[in-house]
Amino acid sequence: MSDKASAQSHKITHLLHNLDERIFNSPKIVLGLILVVTLFFASQIPGVKMYSDFADLLPQEHPYIVLHNEIKESFGGANVVIVGVEVENGDIFSNEALARIHRITQAVDNLPGVNHNLVASITHRNSRKVWMTPEGNVNSESYYDPQGGELSAAELETLRQDIVANPRVYGPLVSPDMKMALVKAQLNEGQLDYVKTFDAIQQMRADEGAEGFSIHVTGQPMLVGWAYQYLGQIIQIFMFTALIMIALLVFYFRKAYGVLIPLAAVVVSTIWGLGIISLFGYNLDPLGLVIPFLISARAMSHGIQIVERYYLELNDHADHHKAAKQTFESLFRPGSLGVVSDAIGLLLIAIGSIPLNTKLAHYASLWALSIIITVLLAVPMLLSVLPKPKNYAVKHNVFRNVGYVCADLISTRKAAKNALLIGALLLVGGWYASSKVVIGESEPGSPILYQDHDYNVSSGAINDSFPGSEELYIVAETSEKGGIKRPEVLKALADLERHMLMDPGVGGAKGIPDLVKQVNRLLHNDDPRWMQIPDDAQYVGGLMFTYMMSSPIPGALNEFVDTDERVANLVFYYKDHQGETIRRAIYTAKQWIDANEGKVEGLKIRLAGGTIGVTAAMNEAAYETNLWVLPLVFLLIFAMVMFFYTSLQAGMMMFMAMMFATTLTYAYMGITGMGININTVPIIAVGVGVGIDYSIYMMDRIRSEMVLQHNLSAAVRTAIRTTGLAVSFTAITLIAGIVMWVVLSDLRFQSDAALLLSVMVILNGAAAMLLVPAWVLVFKPKFICAAYEDEDGVIHADALGDDRSPKSATTPVC
């Protein structure tokens, strides 16, 4: 038989080994090249910008977003600012309250990037009283004249009655209890400056705030504006995180190399990452900073593992060059496999159609891959050229106890079977709890901020007083110009309105059918029997023309129909945009469309715009991304591990570890009410890739120890006590890198994301420390039990006892 340990039997491995040796034998040249690239990336960092772009949050290819982009200039979009002016005593029908509402309306109308035609308020020129004169003419006038002086008690009462008589004002703009009035405005996306808009609104609130009045503000621009306010806090979190990591390194190593080298690895890795972002021309989004922090923490954890292994090798090799080389050979390949797993989890986020996640996937995956050069290659080389440390004894510390405890727990085959049984029971329970996870938001308000935040308090106050501040747009298109005036079209839209209003979550509706019926009634002496749609298209056109001509403001019909009278917008009001609310709204609309499609010739109903429609598209995109990304992450990591170790069992072991940690992560989300949305999907995908590193390192160390000790139980015990230490400490390092988001961040999303990642790290650590060793002890995989070294020191498992080299001639005991 041929010698399986010879170089000829493993030509590819031998070639790779020689390549590794040539690279490692020229450390100064390689480190010099890394320094040059680092300086180049550092020069690119000033080009990195930090801001949010609303368009980046939207899945641009989704049909709802396609519609949103078509209608946002005419009917409005999701960038709505809503100001609620609440009177604590009495109602809004007082001179002081009306004057305050008018000043606030003017301030909102002067916001940067506002669409002046889509501002609504009882004191705005667009809100008008329409009536018929004795001569048969239709007149209109603004409800409130700021130049008319103070109103008498009788005039205020008349104004109250006029407001109540108009269903397009009473309810949508004035609360039923008359204690709050809304000022609403649409902002143009291309002209939107979140910081200036937020500052202007906050200045208005400060100027108009007074005893007896409360001013509430909600809407997407306000939400993003709040996020920008915490940039200073993010810098504080960064500083606290750096201090915690330094403290951990000092406590763990108490040696200069152990502290300075991992920190240097983080600095270099971060410079490369930021340089990559700049070269791509991408922006850093304040809401997505947890993942860059995580990548930096990963760089540090790899650096810690390398330095830890280097100190251990120094106990066996007097020559520190040999110790550094042995460290490189032991950790570079499994470490690279772990880094590639991280990058896969990040890169696959780009599968979805959300630009923000696509950008994140591109730069973060390359940043993660750069760790192979900046840490896994550079740190061992740096250790080889630096002087040998005088004190390299590895002292016992509290972190080592974790490995010893786990080694004692998984010490026998019986204990291993019990561990796998407990893991299976947790998996079943996790499947049940994970079924409770919702798509979208699970509670009112924005999950980006805490429930007691001013933004969510304002949203709650407005939605408690009004039919709803969250709008769903349903657009009706006809095939010919003027098609909206056709009676059969208007009657179909009126029927759609009635169908949607059957949903108890709908607080009201606004559309061209209601306007036509109201004007028809007005022209017939306000007789309620004429509150109907005429049977003649020309008559309908006359009603629409009458309404338009009664208003001196151009574009009076623009909020209802386009200028060609071919497209109409129906608006439905909801109190929140929770996942269940949105699903019910879209389902109800689709139910009517499916039942009535094709009944009216030339009529097409399109979904969906407004805040509800845009959020529905984001939720559907998040769900589809989640549906594809996780299986692909699992499949690719399974295939890579199987190929790397040439073992189906190796891939299956990693698959089960990922399945355990991911299922329990979803269970945690189901229990805590955290939904699947565009923010959480990347976190989960990243967590899977990051967490599997631990299981890869553990599996690889068991295999290495098996070659040395030839006894499976002893190999498992040693691996847990050594690599288990690295797993536990690097897990703590990772958590330390993001835990300050949990403790200090006023942005709830960042806190929740950091907590979710921490849970995933802990679960993956538990899988690596307990389940992987238990699996090995119970199933005794051949790639571990039949492992041997070739003459290059590379481990294989493709030989029987007769083919083993003299180095590992003893048959392993499994």
N, C-alpha and C positions, 0 to 999 in steps of 0.2 A: 504493500500500500504506500501511497505518497505521504510525505510528512505534512500533516495539516497545519503545523506551526510554521512552515517555511514561507518565505516571501513569495515564492512561485505559486503557492496555493491561494494567495490573497493579493493578487497583483494590484487591484484598484485600491485596497486598503494600504498597501505598501506605498503606492504612488502618493496618496493623500498624506501618509505619514512623512514621507520625504519632503513634501511641500511644506508641511507644518514645521519640520526641522529647519528647512532653509529659511523660512520666515523668522523663526524664533532665534536662529543663530545670528541674525543681523538686527539686534534690538535697537541700536542707536539710529540706524537708517529708518526703520519702521516708525520709531517714536518721533523722529524728525519730520517724517511725512505727515504723521498725525497732527503734530504741532502746526505745520503749515496750513493744513486743512482747517484746523481749529481757529487759527488767526483769520483765515478767509471768512469762515462763518461768523466770527465775531464782528467783522466789518459790515456784515449784512444786518445785524440785529437792530440798528437804528431805524430800519425800514419796516419793522414789525409794528402794526397798529392794533389797538384793542378797541373793538366796538361791536355792536349788534346790528345786523341787517335783517329786517322783518322778512324780506324775500327769501333769505337763507333758510327760514324755518318752514317754508312751504314746499310741498312736493309738486314741483312745477308741471309735471306731466299728468297729474291727477285731473280728471275731468272737472271736478269742483273748482280747482285752482285755475284751470284754463278759463272757466266761466268767470271766476273772480277777477282775473286779469282783464277780461273783456268789458266788464261792467263797472269796475271800480271808479272810473272817471265820471260815469254818468249817474249810476245809482248808489255809488259808495262801496266801500270794502270793509275790511276788518279793522282798519286803523281809525277807530271811533273814540273820541273823548266824550265822556258823559259827566256832567257836573250836576249834582243835586243840591238845591238850595232849600234847606229845611227850616221852618219856623217852629220854635219850641212852644210858644204860646200864641193862641189864635190861629189864623191861617195866612196864606200868602196874599190875600186881598186887602192889603194896607199900602198906603203910599210909601212907607219906608221899605217894605218887603219888595214891592214892584220896582222901586228905584234901584235896589240892590241887585235884583235879578237882571235888570237892564244893564247895569254896569258890568256885571259878570258876563252877560251875553256879548257885550262889546269887546271885553277882554278876550273871550274865546274866539270871536270873529277876527281878532287881530293876531291870533297865534301864527307862528311861521308855518307855511305850507298848508294852511287851511283851505278847504274848498268852500268858498263863500256861498255858493248856491245850495250847499247841503248843511247849512247851519239851521238849527231849529230851536225855538224858545217862544214862550207866549209874548215876550216883548220884542221879538225879532220881526223885521218887516215881512218875512215869509209867512208868519202866522196871521191870518186875516179873518175877520168876520165878513161873511157874505150874506146879502139879503136882497130881496126884490122890492123895488119902489112901487108906489101906487100906479105909476105910469107903465109898469111892466118892465122896467130896466133892472138889470142885476148890478148891484154895486158891491164894493168891498172896501174895507179899511183895516188898518192895523188895530189889534186889540189895545195896544198901549202906545200912547204918544208922549215921548219924553219931553217934548217941548210944550206940552199942554198944561203944565202946572199941576198942582195937587188936585186929586179927584175928591169930590164930596162923597159922603156916605152913600147917597143914592146912586151916584155914578159907579162906585165900587160894587154895589149890589147888582147893578145892571151888567157890569163886566163879569161878575161871577156867573150870572145867569147865561150870558152869551157864551162863556167858556163851557159851561155844563151842556149847552145845547149842541156843541160841536164834538162828535165822537172822535174826530181826528186830533183833538187837542186835549179834551178831558179824558184822562186815562193814559195816553202816550206821553203828554207833556206836563200835565197837572195830576197829582195823585188823587185817588178817590176821596181821601179825607181832607184834601186841599191844603195839606201842611207842607207839601214839597212840590217844587217845580224843577223841571229838567232843562238843561241847556246841552244840546247835542251838536257835535260837529264831526265832519269827516276830514281826515288829513290825507293829503296826497303823498303816496309812498316815496316817489322820487325826490320830493322837496322836504322830506321829514327829517328834522334834526331833533333827536330825542332829548338831548341835554337842554337845548334852548326851550323846547316845548315844556319840559318838566319845570324848568326854572320859572318860566312865565306863569305857569299854572300855580306853582307854590307861592309866587309873589302875589298873584291875584287872591289866593286864599288868605294870605297874611293881611293884605289891604282890606279885604271885605269881611274878614272875620269880626264878629261883634257878639256881645252878650245877647242871647235869645235867638241866635242863628247858628246853624251848622252847615258847613259846606263839604260835601262829599264828592270825590272824584274817582272815576274808574275808567277802564279802557286800555287797550293794548299799548298805546304810546306812553301812558302813565306807568304801566307795569314795567316796561323797559327802562323808563326814566328812573324808577326806583332802583332797578338793578345797577344802573350806573352810579348811584349814590354810594355804593359799597366798594368802590374800587380802592379807596384808602384802607378799608377794612381788610381787603384781600392782601395788601402789602403787609399789614400787621400779622395776618395769618401766616404769610410766608416767613416772616422773621421768627415768629414763635415756633414754627415747624423746624426751621433751621436750628434753633437752639435746642429743641427736643432731640433732634437727630444727633447733634454733637454730644449732648449729654449721654445719650444711649451708647454712642461709640466710646466715649471716655469710660463709662461704667463697665462696658463689656471688655474692651481691650486693655485700657490703661497703658497704652503704648503709642508712640508717635505714629508709627506706620499704620496701626489699626484705626487711628482717627483721621489722619491727613490724607491717606491714599483713597479710601472710599469717598471722602469729600471731594477730592480732586476729580475722581471719576464722575461724580454728579455734576460738577461745574463744567467739565468738558462735554459730557453728554447733553447738558442743557444748552450749551453754546451751539452744538451741532443741531439740536432740535429747533431752536429759535432761528438759526440761519436757514434751515430747510423751509420753515414757514415763510420767511422773507423772500426766499428765491421763488417759491410758488406764488407769491403775491397774495397770500391769504391773510385773513385777520384772525386775531384771537378773540373769541366771544367770551365775555365775562361769565356767562352761565356754564361754559364748558371747560373751565380751568382745572377742575378736579382731575381730569385725565392726564394733562401734562404733568401735574404734580405726581400722579401715580407713576408715570414713566420715569420721572426723576427718582422716585423712591425705589423703583425696580433697579435702576442703575446702581443705586447705593447698595441694595441687597445683594446684587451680584458681586460688587466690590468687596463687601463684607465676607461673603463665602470664599472668595479667592484668598483674601488675607488670612482668614481663619485656617484654610487648608495649607497655606504657605507656612504658617507657624507650626502646624502639625508635621509637615514634611521636614522642617528643620530638625525635628527631634530624631528623624531617621537618616538625614543626609547632612553631613558636616559642611559640604559645599553648598552655599546658598544659591548658586547658579543652578545646580542640579535640583534643589528643592523648588525653585521657581519653575523650572522646566517640567518637573513632575506635576506640579500644581496645574500648569497649563494643559498638559496631556490628560490629566484626570477630569478637568472641569470644562475644557473648551467645547468638546463635542456635545455632551448633555446640556451644557449651558446654552450653546447655539440652538439646539433643538427647542429648549424652553423659550428663548427669545423669538425664534421663528413662530412658535405657538402664540406668543403675545401678539406678534405682528399680524398673524392670520386673523385673530379675533378683531383686531382694529381694522384691517383692510376690508374685511367682509361687510363692515358697516356701510360701505359705499354701494352695496347692492340696492339699498333703498333709494327713493327718489327725492330725499330731502337734502338740499345743497349743503346745509350746515354739517350734516353727518358725512357727506361725501368729502368735504374739505378736511374734516377731522380725520377721516380714514386715510386720506392721502398723506398728510404730513405726520400724523401720529404713528402710522405703520413704519414709515421710513425712519422716524426718530427712534422707535423701538429697535429696528434692525441695526441702527448705528451703534447700539450697545455692544454688538459683537466686536466692533473695532475699538470703540472708546473704553470699554471695560474688560471684556473677556480676553481680548488680545493685548491691549495696552497695559493693563495692571500687572499681569505676570511678567511682561517684558520690563516694566519699570522696576519691579522687585528684583529682577535679575541684574540690573545695572546699578542699583542703589547698594550702599554698603550693607553688610550683613548686620541685622539688629543684634544688640548685645543680650537683650533679654527676650527670649522667645518661648518661655515656658507658658503653657496654656493652663490658666488657673480655673478652678471650679467656681461657677457662679450660679445664680438662681435660674438662669435660662437652661443650664444643663439638666436641671431636675425634670424638666418636661420630657426630655428624651429618655431619661432613666425610668420615669414612671410609665411611659408608653411601652418601653422595652419589657418591663415587668408584667404589664397587662397582656401583651401579645408575646408570650414566651413559650406557649405550648400549642399543639395543634387543636386541642379542645378549646382553649381560650380563643384561638383564631376563628374556629367555627362559630362560637358564641358572638364574636364581634361581627362576623358577616351576617348572622341572623338578626342582630340588633340593627345593623345597617339596612337590611332588607325591610324590617318593620318600619324604620324611620322613612324609608323610601315610599312605602305604601301610604303612611300618614302624610308624607309630603305631597304625594299626588293628590290626595283629597284636599288638603289645604290650598294647594296651588290652583285648584279649580275655582277658587273664590276670587282670583285675580281679575280685575276689570280692565277693559280696554278704554283708555282715556282717564279722566279724573274721577276720583271716588267721592269727592266732597265739593261743596260750593266754593266759589272764589278761585284764586290761582294757587296751584301747588308750589309755585316758585317762592311764595312768601308764606309766612305763618298766618294762621287763622286770625290772630289778634293784631295783625299788622294793619296800619291805616288803610291800605289799599283794599284788603279783604273786608274790613269793617265798613268802608264806604260802599263796596259792592253789595254787602248784605243789607245796608240801610236803604239803598236805592231799590233793590229787588223786593224788599219787604213792603215798600210803599207803592210800587208800580207793577204793571203786568209783567214786566221783565226788561232788562237792559241788554240781554243777549238776543241778537236778531238772526233769523234764518231768511235768506232770500231765495225765492223760487221764481225762475224767469220763464215767461211764456214768449215763444217766438212764433210768428206767423210767416207764411211763405211770400206774402205780397205786402207792398207798402199800404199802410192804413188798415191792415188786417185785424188789428186789435179792436177796431170799431165794430166789427161784425157781431151781431147779437149772440150768435151761437158760441162765439169765442168768449165773450164776456160772461155768458151764463155758465159755461164750462169752468171758467176761473172762479166764479162765485161758488160753484159746487165744490171746487177744490178747497176754497176757503172754509166752507162749512165742514168739510171732511177733516181738515187740519184742526179746526177748533173743537172737534170732539175729543182731542187729546187734552186731559186735564192740566197738562203742563204748559199749554199755550195760554198766555195771558191776554192776547189780542192779536189783531191783524190789520194790515193797511194795504189797499190795492185799488186799482182803477175801477173794479166793479162797484166798490162802496162809494167812490166819488161820483160816478155816473148816477147811481141811485139817489144820492143825497141832492145833487143838483136837479134831478128830475122832480124830486119832492118839493124842492124850493120853488121851482117854476110853476108849481100847481098849489100855490097858497099854503105851502108847508103841510099839505094833506098826506098823512102817513100811508094812505092807500097807493100813492104814486112812488113809494120807495121801492122801485123795481126797474129792471133793465128793459128799455124799449125794444120793439121788434124790428126796428128800421135802423140800418147802419148810418144813414144820413142824419137821422134824428139823434143818434148817439154822438155823431161828430158835432152836431150843433150844441149839445150839452157840454161837450168837452171844450168847444170854442167859447161858449158863454162863460164857463169858469175861467178860462185863460184870459179872456178880455176883461173880466171883472177885476182882475188884479193888475195893478200898474207895475208889478215886479215881473221882468221878463223870465220866461222859463218856469211858469207856475206849474206846468204839468211834468217837468223834468224828473221829479221824484217818482212818478208813476209810469210814464212811457217815454220812449226815445222820440226824437224829432220826426222820424218817419212814421210814427205810430204803428210800428211793426213789432216792437219788443216792449213787453210790460214786466214790471217787477212787483211781486207780491211779498210783503214783509210780515213775518210772524215773530211774536215776542215770547221769549222764554226767560225764566228766572235764573238759570244757571247753565253751564256747559259741561255738566258731569257726563261721564261716558254713557250712562243709562239714558239720560235725557236726550242726548244726541242720537243714540241708536233708535230710540222711539220716534223722534222727529223724522229722521230719514226713512225709517220703515213705513211710517204713516204716509209720507209723501209718495214713496214708491208704490205703496198699496193702491193709491188712487190712480197713479200713472199707469200701472199694469192693467187696472180695470177699465180705463177710459182711453188708452192709447189708440189713435186711429179713428175715434168716433167723430171728431171734428176735423174736417179736411184742412190741411195746411197748418195745423196747430201742433207745436212741439213744446213739451215742458222739460226744462233743464234744471238739474240740481248742481250745486247749491252754493249760495254766496252768503255774505255776512259773517259775523263771528262764529255762528253755529256751523255754517257750511265749511268755512276754512278749518275750523277745529275738527270737523268730521273727516275732512281729507287728511289732516295730520294724523288722526287716530287710525284711520284705515291704512295709511302708509306705514305707521309704526307697527301695526298688527302684521301686515304683509312682510315687513322687514324682519320682524321677530320670527315669523313663520319660516323664513328662508335662512336667516343668518345663523341661528343656533344649530340647526341640523348640519349646515355646511361646515361650521367650526368643528363640530363633533367629528364629522366625516373626514375632514382634512387632517386634523390632529391624529385621529385613529390611523389613517393611511400613512402619515409621516412616521409615527412611532413604529408601526408594523414594518415599514420599509427599513427604518434605521436599525432596528433590532432583528430584522428578518424573522419575525415571529408574530403569528396571528394572536397568540395569547397576550403578548405585550400590548398590542393595539387594543384588545378587548379589556385588559386591565385598566388602561387609561380611559377607555370609553366609560367603564362603570364608575370610575372615580369622578369623571366629569358629570355623569348622570346623577350621582348622589349629591354632589355639591350644588348643581344647578337646580335640581328638583326642590331641595330644601330652601334654596334662595327664593324660588317662586312661592314656596309655602310661607316664608317670612313676609313676602310682599302681600300675599293673600290675608295673612293675619293682621298686618299693620295697615292695610287699606291702601297700599302703594300701587298705582295703576301702571299699565304698560302704555307708554307714550314715547314721543320722539326724544325725550330726555333720558328715560330709563333704559331703552333698548341698547344704546351704545355701552352703558355701564355694565349691563349683563354680559354682552359679548366680550368686552374687555376683561371682565372678571373671570370668565371661563378660560381665556388664553393665559392670563396671569397666574391663575390658581393651579393650572395643570403642571406648572414648573415643579412644584413641590413633589408631586407624584413621580415625575420623570427623574428627579434627582434621587429620590428614595429607591426607586426601582433600579436605577443604574448602580447605586452604592451597594445594594444587596447583591447584585450580580458580581461586582468587583470583589466583595468580601467572600463570595462563594468560591471564586477562583483561588483565593488565598487560603481559606479555612477548610474548604471541602466538606462543610457541614451546614445544612440549611438553617437549622435553628440558631446556631452560633452566628452565621452570617447575618441573619435577620436582626438578632439582638445587637450586634456590633453596629449595623447600619443605622438602626433607630437611635442608638446612643450617640453616634457621630453626626450623621446627616440630619437626624432629628433635631439636634441642637441648631444646626444651620437653618432648618425649616422654621423652628419656633422663633429664632431671633430675627430672621428675615421677615417673617410674618409680622412680628412686632414692629419691625422697621417700616414695613409697608403701611401698617395701620397708623404708626406715628407720623408718616408722611401726609396723611389725609385726616387724621383725627381732629385736628384743630378746626377743620371745616364744621365738624359736628358741634364742637364746643363754642366756637366764636361767631360763626357765620350767621348773619341775620337773613340770608337768602336760604329759605327752607330747602329749595331744590339741591343746593350745594351740600347742605347738611345731610339730607336724605341720601344723596348720591354717595357721599363719603361713608355713611353708615351702611349702605347696601354693599359697597365694595368691601368694607371691613367684615361684614357677615360672610361674604363670599371667600375672603382670604382665610377666615377662621374655619369655615367648612372644608375648604380645599386642604388646609393644613391638617385637619382631623382625618380626612380621607387618606392623605399621604402617610401620616404617622401611625394610623391604626388599620385602615381597610386594605391598603396595598400590601403591607407585610402579612396581614391575615390571609389575603388572597394567595400570596406566594406559599405560605405554610400549608394551606388546604389543598390547592390545586397543583403545586409543585411544577410550574411551567418549565419545559425543556430548555428554553433559552437561558434560564438561570441555572437549572440543575446540571445541564450538560455544557456549561461555559468553560472555556479555556483561553489561554493567551497565545497569540502567534509570536514570532521572534521580534516583532516591533512593539510588543506589549499591548496590542489591540485585542479586545476580547471578542470571541466568536462562540457559536453554539451549534456548529454543523458537523461535529465529529462524534464518534463513539470512543470507548475507552482505548482501543488499540491504536488509534490515530493521535493520541495526545502527545504533546511535547514532553520532554523530560521535566520541564518546569512544573507541569500540572498533571503528572502521570497518575496521581492518586485519584481513584474514582470518587466523585462526590457522594455524600450520603444524603439522600433526600427522603 
